[in-house]
Amino acid sequence: MASGQFPRIIMNEEVLSDHYVPPRLLHREKELLELKRRILDGIENERNTITIVWGPPGVGKTAIMKRLLMDLSTELEGNFLVKYFDGISSSCNTIGKVLRSLLRSIWPSSSLKGISDALVTSLLINAVKTKDIKLIIGIDEAHNALLRDHGILKTILTSKGTEGMFQIVLATIEGQWVYPYLDMRGVADSKSIELGLYDREALYAIISDRAHSALRPGSYDDETLEYMAELSSNEGTARYAIQLLKTSAEIAEEMGHDVIRPEDIRKASTIVPGSISLSKILALDLYGKITLYAAYRALRNKVFVTISDIYNELIQVLEEIKIETGKELQVPARVTIHIRLQGASRMKLILSKDIMIGSKKITRYYVDFPTEGLLEKIRESIINSLD
């Protein structure tokens, strides 16, 4: 049949967009409730809290943070300032910029040009005390800012007279190594919450919920949704599942189908970016990118590499960076490289396999996808980070 003969399949595009936050976060209810209780307990018991929500891209970190802040902004009564910050945005990609934004929200007429982060921190603490304001702050994609500015957060959370006035939630893909920097047990209430990949059952529930809200009734059936969930389970992320649903519906419309067919889903699965998407890599912090770049380079002429191979390649990469930019970066310890590689492995940016050589266990790293096209993009991002 000719395209356009059937009514549209997608009736609500907003529900399938990346920035949509559903009223209910399916299979994240437990974590959302824990976050909300931590913040409310901190306010009630006059205790500052900081919570790092971490996990690979697409598992609900942004959604859970936004849902939390949206709920609290409507539920809380009193002198509260609830704000969300996107840590990738140039206007708030450092903690200092975040604090400036908060200070302007409290004192709109304040001029902060040329003022140091230390003074802005002091002014914000004074403003919060003077106006008796309680701040609830969410910083998304916080990994890059945290590397430079975690000391500022400690200053805020441990300042006398501000007890219960600062409740901070950070979202990052690399909490397993960022968290120790912010572990202030005994000084402030700090905690790390990991969000893992979704299983097939959870992905089916998410796809079904979005389809019900976004698609024309009768344009899909349970078998269609089951098939999408099965394909999405290889990725384990809600982002991939929702994108697969949206793309399948768009293809069905283009083909003039009245319902989403298996062939539409199969075609969509070849289009939707999978685990090895450049956005995942570019979301890493500087040393995360350098480590992965060194690993991919070491693998150009080898099937498997060890951490020693990657370490040697990384030293060469740092020397090249020094020659090109004039900036000398510290060589990380091997244990740090190992932790970074573990994180990259969880994100499926590199694969690993342990083998026994005699009584010694050796971890070998490898990839099952082409890396040549990624290398130049990663290198460009590394150099830009140093400008």
KEKE-3310 file (N, C-alpha, C; in steps of 0.2 Angstrom, whole numbers, plus 5000, padded with zeros to 4 digits):
npx = (5004:5002:5013:5007:4994:4989:4984:4995:5007:5015:5009:5012:5026:5034:5035:5043:5055:5072:5073:5062:5053:5046:5031:5031:5045:5049:5055:5065:5060:5064:5077:5074:5065:5074:5083:5075:5071:5083:5087:5076:5077:5089:5086:5077:5084:5094:5106:5119:5119:5127:5125:5130:5125:5127:5132:5132:5129:5112:5105:5096:5100:5100:5086:5081:5086:5081:5067:5066:5070:5060:5048:5051:5051:5038:5032:5038:5037:5040:5056:5064:5077:5077:5087:5092:5107:5116:5130:5138:5135:5142:5140:5139:5149:5158:5161:5162:5155:5142:5140:5140:5129:5119:5121:5117:5104:5099:5104:5100:5105:5119:5136:5148:5159:5176:5178:5185:5183:5184:5180:5167:5161:5162:5153:5141:5139:5137:5126:5116:5115:5111:5099:5092:5090:5087:5095:5093:5102:5105:5117:5120:5130:5142:5155:5167:5168:5169:5182:5190:5185:5181:5185:5179:5166:5167:5170:5158:5149:5154:5154:5152:5137:5128:5121:5111:5107:5112:5108:5114:5115:5123:5126:5135:5145:5156:5157:5163:5176:5176:5169:5177:5184:5175:5170:5165:5162:5158:5161:5152:5136:5138:5135:5135:5126:5123:5117:5112:5113:5097:5087:5079:5065:5062:5065:5055:5044:5047:5047:5034:5026:5030:5026:5012:5009:5013:5011:4999:4984:4983:4993:5003:5008:5008:5018:5026:5032:5038:5048:5056:5060:5068:5079:5084:5089:5102:5109:5104:5100:5088:5088:5092:5082:5070:5074:5074:5061:5055:5062:5058:5044:5044:5050:5040:5030:5035:5036:5023:5015:5002:5004:5017:5029:5039:5050:5052:5057:5068:5075:5077:5085:5097:5100:5099:5110:5122:5130:5143:5144:5149:5146:5146:5160:5165:5159:5167:5180:5195:5207:5200:5197:5210:5215:5207:5209:5223:5222:5215:5224:5234:5229:5228:5236:5236:5227:5224:5228:5238:5237:5250:5254:5245:5248:5261:5258:5251:5260:5267:5257:5255:5267:5266:5256:5261:5271:5263:5254:5261:5258:5261:5256:5252:5258:5247:5245:5247:5236:5226:5224:5219:5207:5200:5199:5191:5179:5177:5175:5163:5155:5155:5164:5176:5182:5185:5195:5199:5213:5223:5240:5250:5251:5247:5235:5230:5223:5216:5213:5202:5193:5178:5174:5176:5189:5196:5189:5186:5197:5203:5193:5192:5205:5205:5195:5202:5213:5206:5200:5211:5213)
npy = (4994:5012:5024:5034:5031:5025:5030:5040:5032:5036:5046:5054:5062:5068:5059:5050:5056:5061:5069:5068:5065:5052:5051:5040:5030:5016:5001:5008:5013:5010:5015:5029:5032:5029:5040:5051:5049:5051:5064:5071:5066:5072:5085:5086:5082:5091:5089:5089:5082:5071:5063:5051:5046:5033:5024:5016:5024:5028:5021:5027:5038:5052:5053:5049:5058:5070:5067:5066:5079:5087:5081:5085:5099:5102:5096:5100:5113:5129:5138:5134:5130:5123:5115:5110:5105:5104:5095:5095:5106:5122:5132:5127:5118:5117:5116:5128:5137:5132:5136:5150:5152:5148:5157:5169:5166:5168:5180:5191:5203:5202:5205:5195:5195:5192:5187:5175:5157:5152:5164:5165:5153:5156:5167:5162:5152:5161:5168:5158:5156:5168:5171:5160:5148:5133:5122:5111:5102:5096:5089:5084:5073:5074:5070:5076:5089:5086:5081:5092:5100:5094:5098:5110:5106:5099:5109:5117:5107:5104:5116:5126:5129:5128:5116:5104:5112:5110:5099:5087:5080:5070:5065:5052:5043:5037:5033:5023:5026:5040:5042:5039:5051:5060:5054:5056:5051:5053:5066:5072:5067:5055:5045:5032:5027:5014:5012:4998:4989:4986:4972:4960:4959:4971:4980:4977:4981:4995:4998:4995:5003:5016:5014:5013:5026:5034:5029:5025:5016:4999:4999:4991:4975:4963:4954:4961:4970:4962:4957:4968:4971:4959:4961:4973:4969:4965:4976:4982:4995:5008:5019:5014:5005:5013:5021:5012:5008:5020:5022:5011:5013:5025:5020:5011:5019:5026:5016:5014:5006:4999:4994:4991:4981:4965:4966:4980:4982:4975:4982:4994:4991:4990:5003:5011:5017:5007:4999:5004:5018:5035:5045:5039:5037:5050:5055:5052:5056:5066:5057:5045:5045:5045:5033:5024:5027:5024:5010:5006:5010:5001:4990:4990:4982:4969:4955:4953:4962:4966:4974:4979:4982:4992:5001:5005:5010:5021:5029:5033:5040:5051:5057:5062:5070:5080:5085:5090:5100:5106:5103:5094:5079:5070:5053:5040:5028:5011:5003:5013:5014:5001:5001:5011:5004:4993:5000:5004:4992:4988:4996:4992:4996:4991:4974:4961:4947:4934:4924:4910:4909:4897:4899:4911:4924:4932:4947:4949:4961:4966:4969:4969:4976:4988:5000:5010:5022:5028:5032:5045:5054:5052:5057:5070:5075:5074:5083:5095:5096:5100:5113)
npz = (5000:4997:5004:5018:5018:5029:5046:5056:5066:5077:5090:5100:5101:5110:5121:5117:5116:5121:5132:5139:5154:5163:5172:5181:5186:5180:5187:5193:5205:5218:5220:5218:5228:5239:5237:5239:5252:5258:5256:5262:5275:5278:5278:5288:5299:5300:5293:5281:5265:5252:5237:5226:5211:5200:5185:5169:5153:5149:5158:5167:5175:5173:5172:5184:5193:5188:5190:5203:5208:5202:5208:5222:5221:5220:5231:5243:5255:5260:5262:5250:5238:5223:5211:5195:5186:5171:5168:5157:5149:5144:5153:5165:5168:5178:5196:5202:5192:5194:5207:5206:5198:5207:5217:5211:5209:5222:5226:5214:5209:5211:5207:5200:5192:5189:5202:5213:5214:5227:5234:5229:5234:5248:5249:5244:5255:5265:5260:5260:5274:5279:5273:5276:5268:5260:5250:5237:5226:5210:5200:5184:5173:5180:5181:5175:5181:5194:5195:5195:5205:5217:5230:5233:5235:5247:5256:5256:5261:5274:5281:5295:5303:5292:5292:5286:5276:5263:5251:5240:5224:5213:5197:5188:5176:5181:5195:5203:5205:5207:5218:5230:5232:5237:5248:5264:5276:5293:5293:5283:5277:5266:5251:5239:5225:5214:5198:5188:5173:5164:5164:5153:5157:5163:5153:5144:5151:5151:5138:5134:5142:5137:5123:5125:5129:5118:5106:5092:5097:5093:5084:5087:5095:5108:5105:5096:5105:5114:5106:5103:5116:5118:5109:5114:5126:5124:5125:5137:5141:5144:5136:5123:5121:5120:5109:5100:5099:5095:5082:5075:5074:5066:5054:5050:5048:5037:5028:5025:5033:5043:5055:5067:5060:5061:5052:5051:5064:5064:5054:5060:5071:5065:5063:5075:5087:5095:5109:5107:5105:5100:5109:5122:5124:5123:5134:5145:5157:5156:5158:5157:5143:5138:5142:5136:5123:5122:5124:5112:5102:5105:5102:5088:5080:5086:5093:5106:5121:5135:5152:5153:5140:5137:5146:5142:5129:5133:5140:5128:5122:5130:5129:5116:5117:5125:5116:5106:5113:5123:5136:5150:5156:5171:5173:5175:5189:5188:5194:5194:5180:5178:5185:5177:5165:5169:5171:5158:5152:5158:5152:5140:5131:5129:5129:5140:5146:5158:5160:5164:5167:5171:5188:5189:5186:5172:5164:5149:5136:5123:5107:5098:5088:5075:5077:5071:5066:5077:5084:5079:5083:5097:5100:5096:5105:5116:5115:5113:5126:5133:5129)
capx = (5000:5006:5014:5003:4987:4986:4985:5001:5008:5017:5004:5015:5033:5037:5036:5049:5061:5078:5073:5056:5054:5039:5028:5034:5051:5048:5061:5069:5056:5067:5082:5071:5063:5080:5086:5070:5071:5090:5086:5071:5080:5095:5083:5073:5089:5099:5112:5120:5120:5129:5124:5132:5121:5132:5131:5133:5124:5106:5101:5091:5103:5097:5078:5080:5088:5075:5061:5067:5070:5053:5044:5053:5050:5031:5030:5041:5034:5045:5061:5069:5079:5078:5089:5096:5112:5118:5137:5141:5134:5148:5138:5139:5153:5163:5157:5162:5150:5136:5139:5139:5122:5115:5121:5113:5097:5098:5105:5100:5109:5126:5141:5153:5164:5182:5178:5187:5178:5184:5176:5160:5159:5161:5147:5135:5137:5134:5119:5111:5114:5107:5092:5089:5088:5089:5097:5093:5105:5106:5122:5121:5136:5146:5162:5173:5168:5172:5189:5194:5182:5178:5187:5174:5160:5168:5170:5151:5146:5157:5154:5148:5131:5124:5119:5104:5105:5114:5107:5117:5115:5128:5126:5141:5146:5162:5156:5167:5182:5175:5166:5182:5186:5169:5168:5166:5159:5161:5161:5145:5133:5139:5133:5135:5121:5124:5112:5115:5109:5091:5086:5074:5058:5062:5065:5048:5039:5048:5044:5026:5024:5031:5021:5005:5008:5016:5009:4992:4982:4982:4998:5008:5005:5013:5024:5031:5035:5043:5054:5060:5064:5073:5084:5086:5092:5109:5112:5103:5099:5082:5089:5092:5075:5066:5076:5072:5054:5054:5064:5054:5038:5046:5051:5033:5026:5038:5034:5015:5012:4997:5006:5024:5031:5046:5055:5053:5061:5075:5079:5078:5091:5103:5101:5100:5117:5122:5135:5149:5142:5154:5144:5148:5167:5166:5157:5172:5184:5201:5211:5197:5198:5217:5216:5204:5213:5229:5220:5213:5230:5238:5225:5228:5240:5235:5220:5223:5233:5237:5238:5257:5254:5241:5252:5267:5255:5248:5266:5269:5252:5256:5273:5264:5251:5266:5274:5258:5251:5265:5256:5264:5251:5255:5257:5243:5247:5244:5230:5221:5222:5215:5200:5197:5198:5186:5174:5176:5172:5156:5151:5156:5169:5182:5180:5191:5195:5205:5216:5228:5246:5253:5247:5245:5229:5231:5218:5218:5208:5201:5187:5174:5171:5182:5191:5200:5186:5185:5203:5204:5188:5194:5211:5202:5192:5207:5216:5201:5200:5217:5214)
capy = (5000:5018:5028:5039:5028:5023:5035:5040:5027:5040:5051:5059:5062:5070:5054:5046:5061:5060:5073:5066:5062:5049:5051:5034:5027:5009:4998:5013:5016:5009:5020:5035:5032:5030:5047:5056:5049:5053:5071:5073:5065:5077:5092:5086:5081:5096:5086:5090:5075:5071:5056:5050:5041:5031:5019:5017:5029:5025:5017:5031:5043:5059:5053:5048:5065:5075:5066:5068:5087:5089:5079:5089:5106:5103:5093:5104:5119:5133:5142:5129:5132:5116:5117:5105:5108:5099:5096:5095:5113:5126:5137:5124:5112:5117:5117:5135:5140:5130:5140:5156:5152:5147:5164:5174:5164:5170:5188:5192:5209:5202:5205:5190:5195:5192:5184:5168:5152:5152:5169:5164:5148:5159:5171:5157:5150:5167:5170:5153:5157:5175:5170:5153:5145:5126:5121:5104:5103:5090:5090:5079:5072:5078:5067:5081:5094:5083:5080:5098:5104:5091:5101:5115:5103:5097:5115:5118:5102:5104:5123:5126:5134:5126:5109:5103:5117:5108:5092:5087:5074:5070:5059:5052:5037:5034:5034:5019:5029:5047:5042:5040:5058:5063:5050:5061:5048:5056:5073:5074:5061:5053:5038:5030:5022:5011:5009:4993:4988:4983:4965:4959:4960:4978:4983:4976:4986:5002:4999:4994:5010:5021:5013:5015:5033:5037:5026:5024:5010:4995:4999:4986:4970:4961:4950:4966:4973:4957:4956:4974:4970:4954:4965:4978:4966:4964:4983:4983:5002:5011:5024:5010:5002:5018:5023:5006:5009:5026:5021:5006:5016:5029:5016:5008:5025:5028:5011:5014:5000:5001:4992:4990:4974:4963:4969:4987:4982:4973:4987:4999:4988:4991:5010:5013:5016:5002:5001:5008:5025:5040:5049:5036:5038:5057:5057:5050:5062:5066:5051:5040:5045:5044:5026:5020:5029:5020:5003:5005:5010:4995:4984:4990:4976:4964:4953:4954:4966:4966:4981:4982:4984:4998:5006:5007:5014:5027:5033:5036:5045:5057:5061:5065:5076:5085:5088:5094:5105:5109:5102:5088:5076:5065:5046:5037:5022:5005:5002:5018:5012:4995:5003:5014:4998:4989:5004:5004:4985:4988:5000:4988:5000:4986:4968:4958:4940:4932:4918:4908:4906:4894:4900:4918:4926:4938:4950:4951:4966:4965:4972:4965:4981:4992:5006:5015:5028:5031:5035:5052:5057:5052:5061:5077:5077:5074:5089:5100:5096:5103:5120)
capz = (5000:4997:5010:5020:5017:5036:5050:5059:5072:5083:5091:5105:5100:5116:5126:5115:5116:5126:5138:5143:5161:5164:5179:5185:5183:5180:5189:5197:5210:5224:5220:5218:5235:5243:5236:5242:5259:5261:5256:5267:5282:5279:5280:5295:5305:5299:5291:5274:5262:5245:5235:5219:5207:5195:5181:5162:5150:5147:5164:5170:5180:5172:5173:5191:5196:5186:5193:5211:5209:5200:5214:5228:5220:5221:5238:5249:5257:5264:5259:5247:5231:5220:5204:5191:5181:5166:5169:5150:5147:5146:5158:5172:5168:5184:5202:5202:5188:5197:5213:5204:5196:5213:5221:5207:5210:5229:5225:5207:5207:5213:5202:5202:5187:5192:5209:5213:5216:5234:5237:5228:5239:5254:5248:5244:5261:5269:5258:5263:5281:5280:5271:5279:5262:5260:5243:5234:5220:5206:5194:5179:5170:5185:5182:5173:5186:5200:5195:5197:5210:5223:5236:5234:5238:5254:5259:5257:5265:5280:5284:5301:5302:5286:5293:5283:5271:5257:5249:5233:5221:5207:5192:5184:5174:5184:5202:5206:5207:5209:5225:5236:5233:5241:5254:5269:5282:5299:5292:5280:5275:5259:5249:5232:5223:5207:5193:5184:5167:5164:5161:5148:5159:5164:5146:5141:5155:5149:5131:5134:5145:5132:5118:5127:5129:5113:5099:5091:5099:5088:5079:5089:5099:5114:5102:5094:5111:5116:5101:5105:5123:5117:5105:5118:5132:5122:5127:5144:5143:5142:5130:5117:5120:5118:5103:5095:5098:5091:5075:5072:5072:5061:5048:5049:5045:5030:5023:5024:5037:5048:5062:5067:5058:5063:5047:5053:5070:5062:5051:5065:5075:5061:5063:5082:5089:5101:5115:5105:5103:5102:5115:5128:5125:5124:5141:5149:5159:5152:5159:5154:5136:5136:5144:5131:5117:5122:5123:5105:5098:5107:5098:5081:5077:5090:5094:5113:5124:5143:5155:5152:5133:5137:5150:5138:5124:5136:5140:5122:5120:5135:5126:5110:5119:5128:5111:5102:5116:5128:5142:5153:5161:5175:5171:5181:5192:5184:5197:5191:5173:5178:5187:5171:5160:5172:5170:5151:5151:5160:5147:5134:5127:5128:5132:5144:5148:5162:5158:5169:5165:5177:5194:5188:5182:5167:5161:5142:5133:5116:5105:5093:5083:5072:5082:5068:5065:5084:5087:5078:5087:5104:5100:5095:5111:5122:5113:5115:5133:5136:5127)
cpx = (5004:5007:5009:4995:4984:4988:4992:5001:5010:5013:5007:5023:5037:5039:5042:5055:5066:5077:5066:5057:5047:5037:5031:5040:5051:5055:5067:5066:5060:5073:5079:5068:5069:5083:5082:5071:5078:5090:5081:5073:5085:5092:5080:5078:5095:5106:5113:5122:5123:5128:5126:5128:5125:5130:5132:5128:5118:5102:5097:5094:5100:5089:5077:5081:5083:5069:5061:5066:5063:5048:5045:5051:5042:5029:5033:5038:5039:5051:5066:5071:5081:5081:5093:5101:5115:5126:5141:5140:5140:5146:5138:5143:5159:5158:5156:5156:5143:5135:5137:5131:5117:5115:5117:5106:5095:5099:5106:5104:5117:5130:5147:5159:5171:5183:5180:5182:5178:5180:5168:5157:5157:5154:5141:5134:5134:5127:5114:5110:5110:5100:5088:5086:5091:5089:5097:5096:5106:5111:5123:5128:5142:5154:5168:5173:5171:5179:5193:5191:5179:5179:5182:5168:5161:5168:5163:5148:5148:5157:5150:5142:5126:5121:5112:5102:5107:5113:5109:5117:5119:5127:5132:5142:5152:5162:5161:5174:5182:5173:5171:5184:5181:5167:5170:5162:5162:5161:5154:5143:5134:5138:5134:5130:5122:5118:5115:5111:5102:5091:5080:5067:5057:5061:5058:5043:5040:5045:5037:5023:5024:5026:5014:5004:5009:5013:5001:4990:4981:4988:5004:5004:5010:5019:5029:5035:5040:5049:5059:5064:5069:5080:5088:5090:5100:5112:5110:5101:5092:5083:5089:5085:5070:5067:5074:5065:5052:5056:5060:5047:5039:5046:5044:5029:5029:5036:5027:5012:5007:4999:5014:5026:5038:5051:5056:5058:5068:5079:5081:5084:5097:5105:5103:5107:5117:5127:5141:5148:5148:5153:5146:5156:5168:5164:5162:5176:5191:5205:5207:5197:5205:5218:5213:5207:5219:5228:5218:5219:5234:5235:5225:5231:5240:5228:5219:5229:5232:5238:5245:5257:5250:5245:5258:5264:5253:5254:5268:5263:5253:5262:5271:5260:5256:5269:5269:5255:5255:5263:5258:5259:5254:5253:5253:5246:5244:5237:5224:5219:5218:5208:5197:5195:5192:5179:5172:5173:5165:5152:5151:5160:5175:5180:5186:5189:5201:5207:5222:5234:5250:5248:5245:5239:5231:5225:5220:5212:5208:5194:5184:5171:5177:5183:5194:5196:5185:5191:5204:5199:5190:5200:5209:5199:5197:5211:5212:5200:5206:5218:5212)
cpy = (5006:5021:5033:5037:5027:5029:5034:5035:5031:5046:5056:5058:5064:5064:5049:5050:5059:5063:5072:5063:5059:5051:5046:5032:5020:5006:5002:5016:5015:5014:5027:5037:5033:5037:5052:5055:5052:5061:5074:5072:5070:5084:5092:5085:5086:5093:5087:5083:5076:5064:5056:5044:5039:5025:5020:5021:5025:5021:5021:5036:5049:5058:5053:5055:5070:5074:5067:5075:5089:5087:5084:5096:5107:5100:5097:5111:5123:5136:5137:5132:5125:5117:5111:5108:5102:5100:5097:5103:5117:5131:5134:5118:5112:5118:5125:5139:5138:5135:5147:5157:5152:5154:5169:5172:5167:5178:5189:5198:5208:5201:5200:5190:5196:5189:5177:5163:5151:5158:5168:5158:5152:5164:5167:5155:5155:5169:5165:5154:5163:5174:5164:5149:5138:5124:5113:5105:5096:5092:5084:5079:5076:5076:5072:5086:5092:5082:5086:5101:5101:5094:5107:5112:5101:5103:5117:5114:5102:5111:5123:5131:5132:5119:5109:5108:5115:5100:5091:5080:5074:5064:5058:5044:5033:5034:5029:5021:5037:5047:5043:5047:5062:5059:5054:5058:5051:5063:5076:5067:5060:5046:5038:5025:5020:5009:5004:4993:4985:4976:4965:4961:4968:4982:4983:4980:4993:5003:4999:5001:5015:5020:5015:5022:5037:5035:5025:5017:5005:4994:4994:4981:4968:4958:4955:4969:4968:4956:4962:4973:4965:4957:4970:4975:4965:4971:4984:4990:5004:5015:5020:5008:5007:5021:5018:5007:5014:5025:5016:5009:5021:5025:5013:5013:5026:5022:5010:5008:5003:4999:4991:4982:4972:4966:4976:4987:4980:4978:4993:4997:4989:4999:5013:5012:5012:5004:5005:5014:5030:5044:5046:5038:5045:5059:5056:5056:5061:5060:5045:5039:5043:5036:5022:5021:5025:5013:5002:5005:5004:4989:4984:4984:4970:4962:4954:4958:4965:4973:4984:4985:4991:5003:5009:5012:5021:5032:5037:5041:5051:5061:5065:5071:5082:5089:5093:5100:5109:5107:5095:5085:5071:5058:5043:5030:5016:5003:5006:5016:5005:4997:5006:5009:4994:4993:5004:4997:4985:4991:4997:4992:4996:4980:4965:4951:4938:4925:4916:4906:4904:4896:4908:4920:4933:4940:4952:4956:4965:4969:4968:4970:4985:4999:5012:5022:5031:5035:5042:5056:5058:5057:5068:5079:5078:5081:5095:5101:5100:5111:5125)
cpz = (5000:5004:5012:5020:5024:5040:5054:5065:5078:5084:5096:5105:5106:5121:5124:5114:5122:5132:5142:5149:5163:5171:5184:5182:5185:5182:5192:5203:5217:5225:5221:5225:5240:5243:5240:5249:5262:5261:5262:5274:5283:5281:5287:5301:5304:5298:5283:5271:5255:5243:5227:5216:5201:5191:5173:5159:5148:5152:5168:5175:5179:5174:5180:5195:5194:5189:5200:5212:5207:5206:5220:5227:5221:5228:5244:5249:5261:5259:5256:5240:5228:5213:5201:5186:5177:5165:5162:5147:5149:5151:5165:5172:5173:5190:5203:5199:5191:5203:5211:5202:5202:5217:5217:5208:5217:5229:5218:5205:5208:5207:5204:5197:5191:5199:5208:5215:5224:5237:5235:5233:5246:5254:5248:5251:5266:5267:5261:5270:5283:5278:5273:5273:5262:5252:5242:5227:5216:5200:5190:5176:5174:5185:5180:5178:5192:5201:5198:5204:5216:5230:5238:5238:5245:5258:5261:5262:5272:5284:5290:5300:5296:5287:5291:5277:5264:5256:5241:5231:5214:5203:5188:5181:5177:5192:5206:5208:5209:5216:5231:5237:5237:5247:5260:5275:5288:5299:5289:5278:5268:5257:5241:5230:5215:5204:5188:5177:5168:5161:5156:5151:5161:5158:5143:5144:5152:5142:5130:5137:5140:5126:5119:5127:5123:5106:5098:5093:5093:5083:5081:5093:5104:5110:5099:5100:5114:5112:5102:5111:5122:5114:5110:5124:5130:5125:5134:5146:5140:5136:5123:5116:5117:5111:5098:5094:5093:5083:5072:5070:5066:5054:5046:5045:5038:5025:5022:5028:5042:5055:5061:5066:5061:5058:5049:5059:5068:5058:5056:5069:5072:5061:5070:5084:5095:5106:5113:5102:5105:5108:5122:5129:5127:5131:5146:5151:5155:5152:5156:5147:5134:5137:5138:5124:5116:5121:5116:5101:5099:5103:5091:5077:5081:5091:5102:5116:5132:5145:5154:5145:5133:5141:5146:5132:5127:5138:5134:5120:5124:5132:5120:5112:5122:5122:5107:5106:5121:5135:5145:5158:5165:5173:5177:5183:5188:5187:5195:5184:5173:5180:5181:5166:5163:5170:5163:5149:5153:5155:5140:5128:5125:5131:5135:5145:5152:5160:5163:5165:5171:5183:5194:5184:5178:5164:5154:5139:5126:5114:5099:5088:5080:5076:5078:5067:5072:5086:5086:5082:5094:5105:5100:5101:5116:5121:5115:5122:5137:5134:5133)
residu = (MET:ALA:SER:GLY:GLN:PHE:PRO:ARG:ILE:ILE:MET:ASN:GLU:GLU:VAL:LEU:SER:ASP:HIS:TYR:VAL:PRO:PRO:ARG:LEU:LEU:HIS:ARG:GLU:LYS:GLU:LEU:LEU:GLU:LEU:LYS:ARG:ARG:ILE:LEU:ASP:GLY:ILE:GLU:ASN:GLU:ARG:ASN:THR:ILE:THR:ILE:VAL:TRP:GLY:PRO:PRO:GLY:VAL:GLY:LYS:THR:ALA:ILE:MET:LYS:ARG:LEU:LEU:MET:ASP:LEU:SER:THR:GLU:LEU:GLU:GLY:ASN:PHE:LEU:VAL:LYS:TYR:PHE:ASP:GLY:ILE:SER:SER:SER:CYS:ASN:THR:ILE:GLY:LYS:VAL:LEU:ARG:SER:LEU:LEU:ARG:SER:ILE:TRP:PRO:SER:SER:SER:LEU:LYS:GLY:ILE:SER:ASP:ALA:LEU:VAL:THR:SER:LEU:LEU:ILE:ASN:ALA:VAL:LYS:THR:LYS:ASP:ILE:LYS:LEU:ILE:ILE:GLY:ILE:ASP:GLU:ALA:HIS:ASN:ALA:LEU:LEU:ARG:ASP:HIS:GLY:ILE:LEU:LYS:THR:ILE:LEU:THR:SER:LYS:GLY:THR:GLU:GLY:MET:PHE:GLN:ILE:VAL:LEU:ALA:THR:ILE:GLU:GLY:GLN:TRP:VAL:TYR:PRO:TYR:LEU:ASP:MET:ARG:GLY:VAL:ALA:ASP:SER:LYS:SER:ILE:GLU:LEU:GLY:LEU:TYR:ASP:ARG:GLU:ALA:LEU:TYR:ALA:ILE:ILE:SER:ASP:ARG:ALA:HIS:SER:ALA:LEU:ARG:PRO:GLY:SER:TYR:ASP:ASP:GLU:THR:LEU:GLU:TYR:MET:ALA:GLU:LEU:SER:SER:ASN:GLU:GLY:THR:ALA:ARG:TYR:ALA:ILE:GLN:LEU:LEU:LYS:THR:SER:ALA:GLU:ILE:ALA:GLU:GLU:MET:GLY:HIS:ASP:VAL:ILE:ARG:PRO:GLU:ASP:ILE:ARG:LYS:ALA:SER:THR:ILE:VAL:PRO:GLY:SER:ILE:SER:LEU:SER:LYS:ILE:LEU:ALA:LEU:ASP:LEU:TYR:GLY:LYS:ILE:THR:LEU:TYR:ALA:ALA:TYR:ARG:ALA:LEU:ARG:ASN:LYS:VAL:PHE:VAL:THR:ILE:SER:ASP:ILE:TYR:ASN:GLU:LEU:ILE:GLN:VAL:LEU:GLU:GLU:ILE:LYS:ILE:GLU:THR:GLY:LYS:GLU:LEU:GLN:VAL:PRO:ALA:ARG:VAL:THR:ILE:HIS:ILE:ARG:LEU:GLN:GLY:ALA:SER:ARG:MET:LYS:LEU:ILE:LEU:SER:LYS:ASP:ILE:MET:ILE:GLY:SER:LYS:LYS:ILE:THR:ARG:TYR:TYR:VAL:ASP:PHE:PRO:THR:GLU:GLY:LEU:LEU:GLU:LYS:ILE:ARG:GLU:SER:ILE:ILE:ASN:SER:LEU:ASP)
# end
